[in-house]
Amino acid sequence: MTEQMRAWTFSQRGRAQDVLTLGSIPKPTITSPDQVLIKVACTSLFSSYKAIMALLPVSAGQKRIPEAEFSGEIVEYGENVREELKVPGLAVFGLTLPMEPKTDLLRFMRNPNGTLTEYVVVRQNLIVAKPANMSLEAASGMAGIGATAVQFADAAKLNTGDYVLVNGGSGAVGMLLLQLLKKIVGPEGKVVATCSGSKKDVVLQYADEAIDYRAHAPVHTYLAQEYGTRKFDAIIDAGCTQELYDHSPDYLNEGKRFLDMSAKHPIGRGWQYSDLLPLIANQMKNNFWPTLLGGVPRKYIFISGTPDYKTLQKIRELIEDGTFKGTIDSVYGMDEVIQAYDRFSGPDARGRVVVDVRRDRLHA
């Protein structure tokens, strides 16, 4: 009889709270010499997976396991994995969502190997050893959001003494960006972030200035007043605010970059295909509208973090040297996943929402 494990699964598209169920499914096994079997400890909820659950087709009768980020311990390994991973019980972190090559991503979309379960099989290039100075709970979300923060910071091309703005600095990616950007620009530079007034205290742990976007609406007007003379050397938009780019010449230096990372996430409901239309329209406008015809005269770049092995190694180093600190809003038990998604989808989360799959809160 095939060994079973507990897992949250969905078999139809929709909002996580509406389509997820907890049950038993077969435990996975290693099928390739470069794979590792991991006993999952924790998983951090991943914003992109809400869109995956809501928008990607599901084959009839197929059970998909959601989420992609995790921390855990190695149980078994294939013969071709690197030496550092050939240690049963080794604590690791990573993700199951392959971004490169694209053929692997397409294969994952057809047969996802999610992390809201007790065991996962992962290719070795998607995991690294967990540093001793970070807990399993905090490490469970460092791969995907860490890769996004590292690669956006690289793309910003900042130097010591530069000024940088992060729109949406209180989100999971935003918080890591603030930590890394402050290291890059140093005490001579300035890191500014927008956030809600209730989250200014959290943001100011790492940013030099936190702008309450409600108190200073519209934010682009405030930025033009405060930073019209000493403009920013990069803007990173983690909040999907098109108006920020439209008015960016007022506060972004000529020749510098405006970096965008996401579509506007719906609040209080699941994703719909129509939610992608503004993203597509803005991409066309921002990339192809000529300056001579009214286009914005600032470089616009839309990128998505790619958690490859090189980047995961960099994330581990940034954790070890104290640059990256895990910011956790709350931790839920395996039987509280629906409550975890309620928290994750709401406006008040301050950091990542984590599910500890090793325990049930109600029976702990």
N, C-alpha and C positions, 0 to 999 in steps of 0.2 A: 504494500500500500504506500502511495506517495506521501511523504511527510508534508504536513500542512503548517501554515502560519497565518496569523491574523493580518488583515489588511483592509484599508478603506478603499473602495472601488466605486467607479461610476460606469454605467452602461448606456447613458444617453447624455446629450449635450445639455448644459444648463449651469445655473449658479451652484457653487459647491454645496451650500446649505440645503439645496433642493434635490441634488442627484447623488450625493455620497451615501454609502451604506457600509457598515462594518461587518466583516464576515471572515471565512477561512478560504484560502486558496493554496495551491501547491507551492511549496518552498522551491525557489530557483536553484539551479545547479550550474556549475562552470561548464561551458561548452567550447571555450577557446583558451589556448595556453597563455594569453595575455590578460586574462580576466582574474578578478578577485571576488570572493564571496565575503560579504560584510554583514555582521550583525548590527543593525541600525540602533543607535542610541537616541538621537534626536534629529528632527527635521525642522528647518525654518520655512515658513510659508513664503512662497515665491510669487511676486505680483504677476509675472507673465503667465503663470499657470492658471490664473483665473480666466484669462482669455483663451488659453488652450482648451480648458474644460467647456467653455461656453461656445466656442466657434468651430473647433475641429470635428469633422464627422466621426461617428463611432459605428463600427460594423455591428450588425445584429448579433446579439448574444455575447459580444466581447466585453470583458471586464478590464477596465483600465485603472491603474493605480496612479493617483495624482502626486504632484510635487517632484522636485528634482534635487534639492540640497539636503545634505545629511552630514552627520558625524557618526562614528561607530568604531567597531573593532574587527580586525581581520580574522576570519574563521578558516578559510582555505584560499589557496592561490594556485594559479597555473604555472607551468614550468618555465615560462619565458618572462615572468614579471621581474622587475629590477630587484636587486638584493635587499634593499631597505624594507621592502614589503613582505619579504619571506619570514615574517615573524607573527605567528598566531597570537592574537590578543593585542597587537599593535593598534593604538588609537590613531584614526585617520579622519580626514574630512574631504569632501569633494561634492560631486554632483553626478547625476545620471544622464543629464541632457547634453549630448554631444553637439558641438557647434561646428566642428571641422573634422573630416571633410563633410560637405553638404550631403553626400550619399548616406553617411551615418545619421545625420539629422533626419532625413526623410525616413530612414528605416525606424528610427525611434518614434516618429510620429505615427507610424503604422502599428507599432507594437511597443508602447511605452513601458519603461521599467522604472516606475515611480518609487518614492521613498516613504510614503505613509503606510509602512509595513514593517515587519520584523527583520527581514533579510533582503538584500539586494545583491545582484551580480553586476560589477562595474569593470570597465576596461581600466588598466593601470594608469593610463595617461590622464584620467579624470580624478585621481586622488593623490594626496600627499599626506605624510605623517603630521599629526596634530602637535603643535608646539606645547611644551609643558606649562607655559604661562597663560593658557586659555582653556576654559572649561569646555566640555563636550557640548553643552547648551549653546554657548557663544560661538563655537567653531562651526556649528551646524549650518550657519548661513553665510560663511565667509567666501565660499568658492564663487558663486555667481555674482553676488553684489561686490565682492572684492575685485573680481576680474573687471567688472564695469568701472569701478573707481580707478583702478590702476591704468586701464587703457584710456579712459577719458583724461586722466591727469597727464599721460604721455602725449595725447593728441593736442592738449592745450598749449604745449610747447612754452611753458613758463620758466622764468628765471628768478633768481634771488632779487627781491625788491619789487616784484610785479604785484599788480592788483588783480584780483579775480573775484567774480561773482558766481555763486551757486544758487540758482533759483530752485526752491524746494529743498532746503538744507536739512530739514528735520526728518526726511525719509531715510530708509535703510541705506541706500546708496549715497544719499547726500551726506549723512553723518560720517561715512568712511572717507568721502571726498574731502570734507573739511579737515579731517585729521591728516590726510596725505598732502593736501595743498599747502597747509601751514608749514609742513616740513620743507616743501619745495621753495616757497617764496621767502621763508625765514622771517625773523623779527622786523626786517626792513620793509617787507611786503605787507599786503593787507588781504585778508580773506573775509568777504562779505557774503551773507546768506539771507534769503528770504524765508519766512516761516509764519505760522500763526502766532499770535501773541502768547498763547498758552504754552508754546514750546520754545520760547526765547531762552529760558534758563538752560535747557539742554543744549541748544545750538551754541550758546556762548561759552560752553566748555571748550570749544575748538575754534570758533570763528571770532574775528575781531569786532564784527558788527552783525547784529541780527535785526532785519527789517520786518516788522509786522505788516504783511501785505494787505491786511484789512484796514489798519490804522493809516496806512500811507497809500491808499488806492487813489488813482491808478499808480502802480509801482513805477511804471516807466517815467511818469512825470517827476516823482520823487528822485529817481536815479539821475535824471537829467539835471535837476537842481543841485544835488549833492555831489555828483561825479561828472559834471559837464566840463570841468576844467582838468582835473586829474582823472582821466578815463581808465576803464578797465583794460587789461591786457588779454583777458579771455573771459567768456561767459559760458557757463555750463548750465543748461536748462534741464533740471530733473523734475520740473513741474508742468511741462508742456504748456507754455504760455506764448502763443504766437505773437501777441502784441509786444512782448519783450524783444523779439527779433525785429519786428517791424520798425521799432523806434531805436534800435541799438546804435545807430550812428551818433546819437546824442550822448552816449556814455561808453562806447566801445571804441578803442583806438583803431585808426585806419590800418588795414593789413592784418588785423588780429581776428581770432576765430570765435564764432558762435557755435557751440556744440550742443546738439539735441539728442535725447535718448529714448523718448517714449511717446506713445499716443496718450491722449487724455483718458484716464480711467473713469468709468461711470461710478457714481456714488449711490449706494442704496439699492442697486439692482445689478443683474448680471450683464455681461458683454452682449452686444448685438452687432450684426454685420455693419449696420449703419454707423456704428461708432468709429469704423475705420475710414469712413469717407473724409472727415476733416483732416486726418493724417495724410491721406493720399493727395488731397487738394493742396495742403500746405507744402508737401514735398515738391510737388510740381511748381508751385509758385516760388518757393525759396531757392530752388536749384536752377530754374530755367527762365525766370522772368528777367529780362535784361535791365541793367541799371538805367539805360537810356530811356526805357519805357516806364520808369517808376519803380524798378526793382531795388531792393535794399543793397547798398554798396558795402556790404560786409560779408566775409566768407562764412557760409553756412555749411555745417557738416552733420549729418545724421549717422550715428554709428550704434552698434550693439555690442556689448561686451562679449568676448569670446574666451571662455575659460579653458585655455589650452594648458599643457603641462608647464611650459615656461612661465606663464602668468601665475599658475598655482604655486610654483616655487617662490615667486616674488611675494605673493601674499603671505606665505609662511614666514619669509624673512621679515616682512613688515610687522607681523604679529610678534615674532621673537624679539625684535628691537624696540617694541613698545609703541610703534607708530599706530598700528591698528588695534583698537580696543572694541570688543563686541558690545554693542548697545542693545540690550534686551528689554522689550516692553513687558512681556509676560510669558509664562511657561504653562502649558496645559497637558493633561494626561491623555493617553490614547483614546479614552472614551469621551473626551471633551473636544473632539475635532470640530464639531459644528459650532461650539462656543468660540473656539479659536478663530474660525473664519469670520464669525460675527465681529470679533474684536479687530481682526485684520482688515476687514472691509469698512470699518468705521473711521471717523475723522480724528479720533483721540489717541490712537496708538503712538507711543513714543519709542521707536526702535522696532526691532524684529519680534514677531510672534512665533514662539517655538512650541513644537509638540514633542514631548518626551514619550517615545513609543514603548519604553521599557516598563511603564507603569500606568495604571488606571488611577486617576485622581480620586474617584469615588471609592476605590478599594485599597488605596495606599495605606 
